[in-house]
Amino acid sequence: MHRLRHLGRLLAEVGRYALRHRAWWLVPLVAVMLLLGLLIATGQVAAPFIYTLF
């Protein structure tokens, strides 16, 4: 829970930076990085269950 709060603060800070400096290219970059992180995290959780099937 503590890490999610820091992640929220970081995303808010990046959003404010992009808005203030008109760096709109940061928004898709951060979104792709978050999706990749989510994919890696769920892949690590699901891997042991997939290995038992084979």
N, CA, C and O atoms as a GROMACS GRO file, in nm:
protein
  216
    1MET      N    1   0.082  -0.119   0.000
    1MET     CA    2   0.000   0.000   0.000
    1MET      C    3   0.087   0.126   0.000
    1MET      O    4   0.054   0.227  -0.062
    2HIS      N    5   0.197   0.116   0.071
    2HIS     CA    6   0.286   0.231   0.080
    2HIS      C    7   0.347   0.263  -0.056
    2HIS      O    8   0.365   0.380  -0.091
    3ARG      N    9   0.379   0.159  -0.133
    3ARG     CA   10   0.438   0.180  -0.265
    3ARG      C   11   0.337   0.239  -0.363
    3ARG      O   12   0.374   0.319  -0.449
    4LEU      N   13   0.211   0.201  -0.350
    4LEU     CA   14   0.108   0.255  -0.439
    4LEU      C   15   0.089   0.405  -0.417
    4LEU      O   16   0.063   0.480  -0.511
    5ARG      N   17   0.102   0.447  -0.292
    5ARG     CA   18   0.089   0.590  -0.263
    5ARG      C   19   0.203   0.667  -0.328
    5ARG      O   20   0.181   0.774  -0.384
    6HIS      N   21   0.324   0.612  -0.321
    6HIS     CA   22   0.438   0.679  -0.385
    6HIS      C   23   0.424   0.678  -0.537
    6HIS      O   24   0.460   0.775  -0.603
    7LEU      N   25   0.372   0.568  -0.592
    7LEU     CA   26   0.350   0.562  -0.735
    7LEU      C   27   0.248   0.666  -0.779
    7LEU      O   28   0.264   0.730  -0.883
    8GLY      N   29   0.143   0.683  -0.701
    8GLY     CA   30   0.043   0.785  -0.732
    8GLY      C   31   0.101   0.925  -0.730
    8GLY      O   32   0.071   1.007  -0.816
    9ARG      N   33   0.184   0.951  -0.630
    9ARG     CA   34   0.249   1.083  -0.622
    9ARG      C   35   0.342   1.106  -0.740
    9ARG      O   36   0.347   1.216  -0.796
   10LEU      N   37   0.415   1.002  -0.778
   10LEU     CA   38   0.507   1.013  -0.891
   10LEU      C   39   0.431   1.040  -1.020
   10LEU      O   40   0.471   1.125  -1.100
   11LEU      N   41   0.321   0.967  -1.042
   11LEU     CA   42   0.242   0.988  -1.163
   11LEU      C   43   0.179   1.126  -1.166
   11LEU      O   44   0.171   1.189  -1.271
   12ALA      N   45   0.135   1.174  -1.050
   12ALA     CA   46   0.080   1.309  -1.044
   12ALA      C   47   0.186   1.414  -1.076
   12ALA      O   48   0.159   1.511  -1.146
   13GLU      N   49   0.306   1.393  -1.026
   13GLU     CA   50   0.416   1.486  -1.053
   13GLU      C   51   0.452   1.487  -1.201
   13GLU      O   52   0.478   1.593  -1.259
   14VAL      N   53   0.456   1.369  -1.264
   14VAL     CA   54   0.485   1.361  -1.407
   14VAL      C   55   0.374   1.429  -1.486
   14VAL      O   56   0.400   1.497  -1.585
   15GLY      N   57   0.250   1.410  -1.444
   15GLY     CA   58   0.138   1.475  -1.511
   15GLY      C   59   0.144   1.626  -1.502
   15GLY      O   60   0.120   1.697  -1.599
   16ARG      N   61   0.178   1.676  -1.383
   16ARG     CA   62   0.192   1.822  -1.368
   16ARG      C   63   0.306   1.876  -1.452
   16ARG      O   64   0.296   1.984  -1.510
   17TYR      N   65   0.417   1.801  -1.458
   17TYR     CA   66   0.530   1.842  -1.540
   17TYR      C   67   0.491   1.848  -1.688
   17TYR      O   68   0.522   1.944  -1.757
   18ALA      N   69   0.421   1.743  -1.735
   18ALA     CA   70   0.381   1.739  -1.875
   18ALA      C   71   0.285   1.853  -1.907
   18ALA      O   72   0.292   1.912  -2.015
   19LEU      N   73   0.197   1.884  -1.815
   19LEU     CA   74   0.102   1.992  -1.836
   19LEU      C   75   0.172   2.128  -1.838
   19LEU      O   76   0.144   2.212  -1.923
   20ARG      N   77   0.263   2.149  -1.744
   20ARG     CA   78   0.330   2.279  -1.732
   20ARG      C   79   0.426   2.304  -1.848
   20ARG      O   80   0.434   2.415  -1.899
   21HIS      N   81   0.500   2.201  -1.888
   21HIS     CA   82   0.603   2.219  -1.991
   21HIS      C   83   0.559   2.171  -2.129
   21HIS      O   84   0.639   2.168  -2.223
   22ARG      N   85   0.433   2.136  -2.140
   22ARG     CA   86   0.376   2.089  -2.267
   22ARG      C   87   0.458   1.974  -2.326
   22ARG      O   88   0.487   1.971  -2.445
   23ALA      N   89   0.493   1.881  -2.240
   23ALA     CA   90   0.569   1.763  -2.282
   23ALA      C   91   0.472   1.646  -2.293
   23ALA      O   92   0.476   1.553  -2.213
   24TRP      N   93   0.385   1.652  -2.392
   24TRP     CA   94   0.279   1.552  -2.407
   24TRP      C   95   0.334   1.416  -2.446
   24TRP      O   96   0.264   1.315  -2.432
   25TRP      N   97   0.456   1.410  -2.495
   25TRP     CA   98   0.516   1.283  -2.532
   25TRP      C   99   0.542   1.196  -2.410
   25TRP      O  100   0.560   1.075  -2.422
   26LEU      N  101   0.545   1.257  -2.291
   26LEU     CA  102   0.569   1.180  -2.170
   26LEU      C  103   0.450   1.092  -2.132
   26LEU      O  104   0.468   0.986  -2.073
   27VAL      N  105   0.330   1.135  -2.165
   27VAL     CA  106   0.209   1.062  -2.124
   27VAL      C  107   0.205   0.921  -2.185
   27VAL      O  108   0.186   0.826  -2.110
   28PRO      N  109   0.220   0.904  -2.317
   28PRO     CA  110   0.220   0.767  -2.370
   28PRO      C  111   0.340   0.686  -2.323
   28PRO      O  112   0.329   0.564  -2.305
   29LEU      N  113   0.453   0.750  -2.303
   29LEU     CA  114   0.572   0.680  -2.256
   29LEU      C  115   0.548   0.621  -2.117
   29LEU      O  116   0.580   0.505  -2.092
   30VAL      N  117   0.492   0.699  -2.029
   30VAL     CA  118   0.463   0.652  -1.893
   30VAL      C  119   0.355   0.544  -1.896
   30VAL      O  120   0.363   0.446  -1.821
   31ALA      N  121   0.255   0.560  -1.982
   31ALA     CA  122   0.150   0.460  -1.991
   31ALA      C  123   0.205   0.325  -2.038
   31ALA      O  124   0.167   0.221  -1.986
   32VAL      N  125   0.293   0.327  -2.138
   32VAL     CA  126   0.352   0.203  -2.187
   32VAL      C  127   0.440   0.139  -2.080
   32VAL      O  128   0.439   0.017  -2.065
   33MET      N  129   0.514   0.220  -2.007
   33MET     CA  130   0.599   0.166  -1.901
   33MET      C  131   0.515   0.103  -1.790
   33MET      O  132   0.553  -0.001  -1.735
   34LEU      N  133   0.403   0.164  -1.756
   34LEU     CA  134   0.315   0.106  -1.654
   34LEU      C  135   0.254  -0.025  -1.702
   34LEU      O  136   0.244  -0.121  -1.625
   35LEU      N  137   0.214  -0.031  -1.828
   35LEU     CA  138   0.159  -0.155  -1.882
   35LEU      C  139   0.263  -0.266  -1.887
   35LEU      O  140   0.231  -0.382  -1.859
   36LEU      N  141   0.386  -0.232  -1.922
   36LEU     CA  142   0.492  -0.332  -1.923
   36LEU      C  143   0.520  -0.383  -1.782
   36LEU      O  144   0.539  -0.503  -1.762
   37GLY      N  145   0.522  -0.294  -1.687
   37GLY     CA  146   0.542  -0.335  -1.548
   37GLY      C  147   0.431  -0.425  -1.498
   37GLY      O  148   0.455  -0.522  -1.427
   38LEU      N  149   0.308  -0.392  -1.535
   38LEU     CA  150   0.194  -0.476  -1.496
   38LEU      C  151   0.202  -0.613  -1.563
   38LEU      O  152   0.172  -0.714  -1.500
   39LEU      N  153   0.242  -0.616  -1.689
   39LEU     CA  154   0.257  -0.741  -1.761
   39LEU      C  155   0.365  -0.829  -1.698
   39LEU      O  156   0.346  -0.949  -1.683
   40ILE      N  157   0.476  -0.769  -1.662
   40ILE     CA  158   0.585  -0.845  -1.599
   40ILE      C  159   0.541  -0.897  -1.462
   40ILE      O  160   0.570  -1.011  -1.428
   41ALA      N  161   0.473  -0.814  -1.385
   41ALA     CA  162   0.430  -0.856  -1.252
   41ALA      C  163   0.329  -0.970  -1.260
   41ALA      O  164   0.338  -1.066  -1.182
   42THR      N  165   0.235  -0.963  -1.351
   42THR     CA  166   0.136  -1.070  -1.362
   42THR      C  167   0.199  -1.195  -1.423
   42THR      O  168   0.156  -1.306  -1.393
   43GLY      N  169   0.298  -1.179  -1.508
   43GLY     CA  170   0.367  -1.294  -1.566
   43GLY      C  171   0.446  -1.371  -1.462
   43GLY      O  172   0.455  -1.494  -1.469
   44GLN      N  173   0.504  -1.301  -1.367
   44GLN     CA  174   0.579  -1.367  -1.262
   44GLN      C  175   0.487  -1.442  -1.167
   44GLN      O  176   0.525  -1.546  -1.112
   45VAL      N  177   0.368  -1.392  -1.148
   45VAL     CA  178   0.273  -1.458  -1.060
   45VAL      C  179   0.215  -1.582  -1.127
   45VAL      O  180   0.195  -1.684  -1.062
   46ALA      N  181   0.188  -1.573  -1.256
   46ALA     CA  182   0.122  -1.683  -1.326
   46ALA      C  183   0.219  -1.792  -1.371
   46ALA      O  184   0.176  -1.903  -1.403
   47ALA      N  185   0.348  -1.764  -1.374
   47ALA     CA  186   0.445  -1.860  -1.426
   47ALA      C  187   0.445  -1.993  -1.350
   47ALA      O  188   0.445  -2.098  -1.415
   48PRO      N  189   0.445  -1.996  -1.218
   48PRO     CA  190   0.447  -2.127  -1.150
   48PRO      C  191   0.324  -2.213  -1.183
   48PRO      O  192   0.335  -2.335  -1.189
   49PHE      N  193   0.210  -2.150  -1.204
   49PHE     CA  194   0.089  -2.226  -1.235
   49PHE      C  195   0.095  -2.283  -1.377
   49PHE      O  196   0.043  -2.392  -1.403
   50ILE      N  197   0.158  -2.210  -1.469
   50ILE     CA  198   0.169  -2.258  -1.606
   50ILE      C  199   0.267  -2.376  -1.612
   50ILE      O  200   0.245  -2.470  -1.687
   51TYR      N  201   0.374  -2.370  -1.534
   51TYR     CA  202   0.473  -2.477  -1.534
   51TYR      C  203   0.414  -2.609  -1.485
   51TYR      O  204   0.458  -2.715  -1.529
   52THR      N  205   0.318  -2.604  -1.394
   52THR     CA  206   0.260  -2.727  -1.342
   52THR      C  207   0.171  -2.796  -1.446
   52THR      O  208   0.147  -2.916  -1.436
   53LEU      N  209   0.124  -2.721  -1.544
   53LEU     CA  210   0.038  -2.781  -1.646
   53LEU      C  211   0.118  -2.866  -1.745
   53LEU      O  212   0.064  -2.960  -1.804
   54PHE      N  213   0.244  -2.834  -1.762
   54PHE     CA  214   0.324  -2.908  -1.859
   54PHE      C  215   0.412  -3.004  -1.787
   54PHE      O  216   0.488  -3.078  -1.850
   0.00000   0.00000   0.00000
